Amino acid sequence: LLGLKVLLVYYPGHLATAVHFEESVTGDYISLDNQKFVVCDPTYINAHIGLTMPQYVGKPVSIIKI
């Protein structure tokens, strides 16, 4: 939609997204191919960009490139 690079972040039982922003954005992120992808979970109601749901912090993830 905005022309930004996006990953799907699969936690066991949950799917979120991570976005590569051109400007600096703080928060939880995933490094892939020397790029920073900030967690942006549309299902985490009222959460700011960069927040991971507490029950998934530190859990193993699978990354899906799209």
N, C-alpha and C positions, 0 to 999 in steps of 0.2 A: 504494500500500500504506500509506504513512504520511501521505498527504494533502499531500505536498510537490510543488512545481512541478518538473518534470523536462524537460530537453532531450536530444535525441540529438545527438551531436557526430560528424560523419562526416569522418574523415580518409581520403585515398585508400587503400583497402584495409583500413580498420579503422573500427569503430563503438564509441563510448563514450557515457557519459551525463554530464550535469552537473546538479546539484541546487541549488535555491534554498533555503537554510536560513534560519530565522527568527533564529537566533543567529549571532554572528560566527564564521566558520570560515576559517582561513588556507589558502593553497595556490593552485595554478593555477586560474584561473577565466575565465569568459566573461561579459561585460556585455551584457545584452539588455533593452530596454525599461526602462532605469534600475534593473535588478536584477542582482545578482551570482549567477551559477550556478557552483558549485565542481565541478571535474572529479571524478567518481567512476567509475572504470573497473573494472567487475567482472571484466574479463579480465586485469588487471594483478595477477598473483598476489603476495600479501603487501604490496601497496602501500597506503599510507595514503590517506585522503581528501585530495584536492588534488594528487595526483601524476599527471602525464602521462607516458606511456611515452616514454623518451628519443628514440626514433626519430621521434616525432611532434611534439616541441617545435619551435615556430616554423613548422610546416607549415600550409598553408592548410586551413581547415575549412569545412564546410557545416553549418549549424544547422537542425535539424528540430524544430519545436515539436510537442509532444504534449499 
